[in-house]
Amino acid sequence: MPNASRFDVSTLSTPQTAANRYVNTALIQDPPRYTLGDASLTTPQIRGFGFANEDLGLHKTVPLRERFQLQFRAEFLDLLNRHRFSAIDTNAASPLFGQVSALDAGFYRQTQLGVRLDF
């Protein structure tokens, strides 16, 4: 079972650090060659970290004349800029098996501004 309370972000990508082992790897073994194992293809008890994401959108519509409207928009994606961890390494032959090996760097705060004229 995962033990998130023992997770230490400072030891990411360090092979099999006891303080950073998120999954008890002693419970999982590869079956001998040319035999079938008795585990399912997926293990629903092993889950990665959850994440929170806050998005905010604001808009203001200003009537200009009888037929014209001007709209100002601002959208803030991942407003609080929270980090996300990558998935748990599930390759039993890897020295990082059962560990979270990195931060997911593809997510960052974004701001979008827009103006729209309706006529």
Helices and strands as residue ranges (DSSP letters): G 4-6, G 9-11, G 18-20, G 25-27, E 56-63, E 69-77, E 110-118
